[in-house]
């Protein structure tokens, strides 16, 4: 890492692998005035249900295969990945209506799960189905095919669980809607 004059750190990330998924295009795209829905809520629900049940592969570069030793002892893993199709110009967004919905509050990017952010590193906790050499099969990862993998970590509730969790009302509303029939 190298310090710049403004004291911001310049960092370099290298992909450790790639996601192989049936998801080829993003559900949401970053527009000039924030995120906009590409499809109606019923299609978003169908997409959400399909993703929850889908299995995809994390192809880890063979030179890092040894780093996976022991990962199969965990039921869940954290996958950190880069949304590679986000236009770098869209990473300047400051606030959005979550999921492009004007009925939800205009919210700062860091208070959302939007992929359009200054450093678009996304993270998902997913069940680990299997490991075969340098390939991990996981369920429910909403990453696009070809997404570079930044890191893989075991999920451990003793490190990651939070008691008395509070979530914004708008996020609770989205989750209720996605889970409803």
Residue pairs with C-beta under 8 A, 6 or more apart in sequence:
1 9
1 10
1 11
2 9
2 10
3 9
3 10
4 10
13 82
13 121
13 150
15 61
15 82
15 148
15 149
15 150
16 60
16 61
16 64
16 67
16 149
16 150
16 151
16 152
17 58
17 59
17 60
17 61
17 64
17 134
17 148
17 149
17 152
18 58
18 59
18 146
18 147
18 148
18 149
19 56
19 57
19 58
19 59
19 79
19 81
19 141
19 143
19 144
19 145
19 146
19 147
19 148
19 149
20 56
20 57
20 58
20 59
20 145
21 54
21 56
21 57
21 141
21 143
21 144
21 145
21 147
22 54
22 56
22 145
23 51
23 54
23 56
23 142
23 143
23 144
23 145
24 144
24 145
25 144
26 38
26 83
26 85
26 115
26 144
27 38
27 39
27 44
27 47
28 35
28 36
28 37
28 38
28 99
28 100
28 115
29 35
29 36
29 38
30 86
30 87
30 90
30 93
30 114
30 115
30 116
31 100
34 93
34 95
34 96
34 97
34 100
35 96
35 97
35 98
35 99
35 100
35 114
35 116
36 100
37 44
37 99
37 100
37 101
39 47
41 177
44 99
44 178
45 177
45 178
45 180
48 178
51 140
51 141
51 142
52 139
52 140
53 139
53 140
54 139
54 140
54 141
55 129
55 137
55 138
55 139
56 137
56 138
56 141
56 143
57 135
57 136
57 137
57 138
58 79
58 135
58 136
58 137
58 138
58 141
58 149
58 152
59 134
59 135
60 67
60 68
60 134
60 135
60 136
60 149
60 152
61 134
62 133
62 134
64 134
65 133
65 134
68 131
68 134
68 136
68 152
71 77
71 128
71 131
71 136
71 152
71 154
72 128
72 130
72 131
73 154
74 128
74 154
74 155
74 156
75 127
75 128
75 155
76 125
76 126
76 127
76 128
76 154
76 155
77 125
77 126
77 128
77 136
77 138
77 152
77 153
77 154
77 155
78 123
78 124
78 125
78 151
78 152
78 153
78 154
78 155
78 160
79 123
79 124
79 126
79 138
79 141
79 143
79 149
79 151
79 152
80 121
80 122
80 123
80 149
80 150
80 151
80 152
80 153
81 121
81 122
81 123
81 124
81 143
81 147
81 148
81 149
81 150
82 120
82 121
82 122
82 147
82 148
82 149
82 150
83 115
83 120
83 122
83 143
83 144
83 147
84 144
84 146
84 147
84 148
85 144
86 115
86 116
86 120
90 116
91 116
91 117
91 118
91 120
92 118
93 109
93 114
93 116
93 117
94 108
94 109
95 106
95 107
95 108
95 109
96 106
96 107
96 109
96 112
96 114
96 116
97 103
97 104
97 105
97 106
97 107
98 104
98 105
98 107
98 112
98 114
98 170
98 171
98 174
99 174
104 170
104 173
104 174
105 170
107 168
107 170
109 116
109 117
109 118
110 117
111 168
113 122
115 122
121 150
122 143
124 140
124 141
124 142
124 143
125 155
125 160
126 138
126 139
126 140
126 141
127 138
127 139
127 140
128 136
128 137
128 138
129 137
129 138
129 139
130 136
130 137
131 137
136 152
